[in-house]
């Protein structure tokens, strides 16, 4: 392929990737696992454990469905030159889940709470499960399509521009939930319908990406052989091993993630319509930090992004602990800090993972990282148990201590570009 053709393909893929990021961020905001879903499920149950379980299924930091299929999928597609067909199938199912959730909510939420909860959990699990199916081809395609020196900016711009649309989504959520003319469950059904529309648009862009062809393994290994070789990476690559441990410790934010909104509602007595403002504040934090994370990754490396993002994560539980109860509106600052942390965590993790993984073995590295986030999945459930047995404050203290551990461990990482 000539240089001009390569440049043309790179430009096209870069644009499609950015468009996917914009519309996906705007769409998923309408079903945010940090703000919208905890408030939605609170209409059916007061159990913090059940709400924690919902976040274990749908969480931004880690979700059960997302993790389960990754090693198996990687073993099946590692030898394939073209991985886009599987990606297209997975994202089609993912989009349909939100359309069905909107329909179920509209038809049954008012009169059949049990059916609505069961169907919601099932559809959200399917959404995240197919996300796990899509993760390996998604990351492998971008690992081949975007050069190392552009990856930080690529993932940064995806999040940055997507955050602008997500801010608008937040204001729309605030309007819909505060409008007395749009009562429950029509309000949440409308939010999920908007999620379906924008996510569908984003997947049209993602599905049009052109694959860059690189060398792959010639033969398909059995799952057990593939898993064995994947786990050999842990034995032989201490830097990758440290990276995985840090991902688990920094994922401790998931202990508290679904409960910040409920803390604001139960303790600070903030009206439920404020969740749209909280979401917009989170996106503002993402916007303010995004360009910095992207350029920091491309110039100094992904290790620095991981370290600085963890610092922002440590500030989140600290802030809620020192916030005076008579200034509840200041709670929006917590979501700004949270946006900075989540943004940096995603950019740092993705760039580090793609830099450390050889082209041929990238599916192994990606799926192994996904599988080793399994403990993070149970953090929200554990968080719900801690609240029921202790208090919100104890939960936030434990979250801060685990994030501090992640920060200390991060100094042992080596920048993969320098190896």
Secondary structure, 3 states (H helix, E strand, C coil): CCHHHHHHHHHHHHHHHHHHHHHHHHHHHHHCCCCHHHHHHCCCCCCHHHHHHHHHHHCCCCCHHHHHCHHHHHHHHCCCCCCHHHHHHHHHHHHHHHHHHHHHHHHHCCCCHHHHHHHHHHHHHHHHHHHHHHHHHHHHHHHHHCCHHHHHHHHHHHHHHHHHHHHHHHHHHHHHHHCCCCCCCHHHHHHHHHHHHHHHHHHHHHHCCCCCCCCCCCCCCCHHHHHHHHHHHHHHCHHHHHHHHHHHHHHHHHHHHCCHHHHHHHCCCCCHHHHHHHHHHHHHHHHHHHHHHHHHHHHHCHHHHHHHHHHHHHHHHHHHHHCCCCCHHHHHHHHHHHHHHHHHHHHHHHHHHHHHCCCCCHHHHHHHHHHCCHHHHCHHHHHHHHHHHCCHHHHHHHHHHHHHHHHHHHCCCCCHHHC
